[in-house]
Amino acid sequence: MATDTSRKVVLASRPTGIPGSSNFRIEEEGLEALADGQVRVDVTHLSIDAFIRTTLEEESYHTPVPIGGTIMAFGVGHVRESRSAGFAPGDAVCGPVGARSVATVPAGMLVKADETRAPLSARLGVLGLTSGFTAYMGVRHVGFVKAGETFVVSGAAGAVGSLAGQIAKLDGARVIGIAGGPAKTKHLVEALGFDAAIDYKGEDVAARLRELAPDGVDVFFDNVGGELLDVLLDQIRERARVVICGAISQYQGDMSQGVRGPSLYLRLAERHARMEGFAVNHFPDRYGEAEEALGGWLARGEIRLDEHVEEGLERFGDALGLLFTGGHTGKLLLAV
Ligand SMILES: NC(=O)c1ccc[n+]([C@@H]2O[C@H](COP(=O)([O-])OP(=O)(O)OC[C@H]3O[C@@H](n4cnc5c(N)ncnc54)[C@H](OP(=O)(O)O)[C@@H]3O)[C@@H](O)[C@H]2O)c1
């Protein structure tokens, strides 16, 4: 039911480790009359993304949130009211709406979604900027994976990792995923069609990788960083590509002063290999291409991304914490 107030998640205290609900509080805000060019959206789902954790620090690559500030998040929902010619009540939309139940934003921040093509939540997953588009850019335009190559992805059972592995597989690579726990490795092989998976919590990753890829790794798509990056650098092949998508093992604390970096980076020189980082927003010219490819695979049932949905804005902090404890598989969402 439409209300004349919105509920929003604000930062109550900066977390010192894994964030939880005590770091946030819910505030109500009144809804004012729309200005020209604004659109009001009833938000249904928020994307719980790793970058949100970095915005909770005083210094951050992504704009830091002040204490008492509203948390930044991407979301989807339906237009309640519009003073923009491009949007009408009932339109399904997605965009950076913030962690709130009702968002009032400039029309230019929103993109319309066609719910007849895919469920609206897919706009945060397979067809989402921070999941599908990110995986697509990393595999196709940073890793340049080729058929027959050996592709390894860390954080493999999460949103970006699940999709990166499946895209590399569609491009003809042999795909090995690294994830925490037997349920996740089983999911990678049996549900997502990965060729093999390594449980970094229960297995010796270096030894298992030598068994599974005795000739070495052509492309490593890294979501985790830290020690795992060194383990992989030691096993890259000549002319390998190491794709730095993220480093979730390093996101707690002030990252502006540095994180645990690779000590085996000379393997790059020894093996004429390349390590390249990227952010998805470096590729705006390729969003259309990514949407077409991902939309086609989704429609043909060639790609899938399971969803883990937490319920309620009050659960925001605990939901964010799941990214760091591995308590979800696939895309992590919050139903508002
Ligand atoms: N470059 C870009 O533009 C861009 C855009 C979006 C996301 N990203 C990056 O992509 C990565 C994945 O993001 P996502 O949203 O798809 O999250 P996600 O993979 O759905 O969730 C994160 C996963 O990381 C694993 N993990 C957490 N802490 C770990 C640790 N210390 N060691 C090993 N694994 C750990 C957990 O799985 P386990 O159970 O397997 O531990 C967890 O499920 C992040 O690094 C994120 O920053 C980059």
The ligand as a Tripos MOL2 file, in Angstrom:
@<TRIPOS>MOLECULE
LIG
   48    52     1     0     0
SMALL
NO_CHARGES

@<TRIPOS>ATOM
      1 N1         35.2780   -4.6210  -10.8790 N.am      1 LIG1
      2 C1         33.9880   -4.3100  -10.7650 C.2       1 LIG1
      3 O1         33.4520   -3.4070  -11.4250 O.2       1 LIG1
      4 C2         33.1410   -5.0790   -9.8060 C.ar      1 LIG1
      5 C3         31.7380   -4.9520   -9.8010 C.ar      1 LIG1
      6 C4         30.9820   -5.7500   -8.9310 C.ar      1 LIG1
      7 C5         31.6310   -6.6320   -8.0640 C.ar      1 LIG1
      8 N2         33.0050   -6.6970   -8.0870 N.ar      1 LIG1
      9 C6         33.7210   -7.6150   -7.2000 C.3       1 LIG1
     10 O2         33.3070   -8.9290   -7.4970 O.3       1 LIG1
     11 C7         33.4960   -9.7400   -6.3400 C.3       1 LIG1
     12 C8         32.2470  -10.5670   -6.0980 C.3       1 LIG1
     13 O3         31.1720   -9.6870   -5.7990 O.3       1 LIG1
     14 P1         29.6790  -10.2460   -5.7070 P.3       1 LIG1
     15 O4         28.7920   -9.0770   -5.5190 O.co2     1 LIG1
     16 O5         29.4190  -11.1590   -6.8440 O.co2     1 LIG1
     17 O6         29.7080  -11.0390   -4.3330 O.3       1 LIG1
     18 P2         29.4620  -12.5850   -4.1450 P.3       1 LIG1
     19 O7         30.5170  -13.2980   -4.9260 O.co2     1 LIG1
     20 O8         28.0530  -12.9160   -4.3930 O.co2     1 LIG1
     21 O9         29.7660  -12.7620   -2.5810 O.3       1 LIG1
     22 C9         31.0590  -12.7130   -2.1250 C.3       1 LIG1
     23 C10        31.6290  -14.1310   -1.9330 C.3       1 LIG1
     24 O10        33.0100  -14.0150   -1.6730 O.3       1 LIG1
     25 C11        33.4370  -15.0970   -0.9040 C.3       1 LIG1
     26 N3         34.3600  -14.6220    0.1400 N.ar      1 LIG1
     27 C12        34.1060  -13.6900    1.0850 C.ar      1 LIG1
     28 N4         35.1910  -13.5070    1.8590 N.ar      1 LIG1
     29 C13        36.1390  -14.3420    1.3770 C.ar      1 LIG1
     30 C14        37.4840  -14.6130    1.7420 C.ar      1 LIG1
     31 N5         38.0710  -13.9980    2.7910 N.pl3     1 LIG1
     32 N6         38.1760  -15.5410    1.0410 N.ar      1 LIG1
     33 C15        37.5920  -16.1830    0.0030 C.ar      1 LIG1
     34 N7         36.3220  -15.9690   -0.4090 N.ar      1 LIG1
     35 C16        35.6190  -15.0550    0.2840 C.ar      1 LIG1
     36 C17        32.1880  -15.7220   -0.2750 C.3       1 LIG1
     37 O11        31.9980  -17.0100   -0.8300 O.3       1 LIG1
     38 P3         32.6790  -18.3430   -0.2060 P.3       1 LIG1
     39 O12        31.6030  -19.0330    0.5490 O.co2     1 LIG1
     40 O13        33.1220  -19.0580   -1.4270 O.co2     1 LIG1
     41 O14        33.7830  -17.8770    0.6990 O.co2     1 LIG1
     42 C18        31.0540  -14.8260   -0.7290 C.3       1 LIG1
     43 O15        29.8920  -15.5420   -1.0630 O.3       1 LIG1
     44 C19        33.8600   -8.7850   -5.2070 C.3       1 LIG1
     45 O16        35.2570   -8.8040   -5.0160 O.3       1 LIG1
     46 C20        33.4200   -7.4480   -5.7260 C.3       1 LIG1
     47 O17        34.1210   -6.3850   -5.1630 O.3       1 LIG1
     48 C21        33.7520   -5.9420   -8.9250 C.ar      1 LIG1
@<TRIPOS>BOND
     1     1     2 1
     2     2     3 2
     3     2     4 1
     4     4     5 ar
     5     4    48 ar
     6     5     6 ar
     7     6     7 ar
     8     7     8 ar
     9     8     9 1
    10     8    48 ar
    11     9    10 1
    12     9    46 1
    13    10    11 1
    14    11    12 1
    15    11    44 1
    16    12    13 1
    17    13    14 1
    18    14    15 2
    19    14    16 1
    20    14    17 1
    21    17    18 1
    22    18    19 2
    23    18    20 1
    24    18    21 1
    25    21    22 1
    26    22    23 1
    27    23    24 1
    28    23    42 1
    29    24    25 1
    30    25    26 1
    31    25    36 1
    32    26    27 ar
    33    26    35 ar
    34    27    28 ar
    35    28    29 ar
    36    29    30 ar
    37    29    35 ar
    38    30    31 1
    39    30    32 ar
    40    32    33 ar
    41    33    34 ar
    42    34    35 ar
    43    36    37 1
    44    36    42 1
    45    37    38 1
    46    38    39 2
    47    38    40 1
    48    38    41 1
    49    42    43 1
    50    44    45 1
    51    44    46 1
    52    46    47 1
@<TRIPOS>SUBSTRUCTURE
     1 LIG1         1 GROUP 0 **** ****
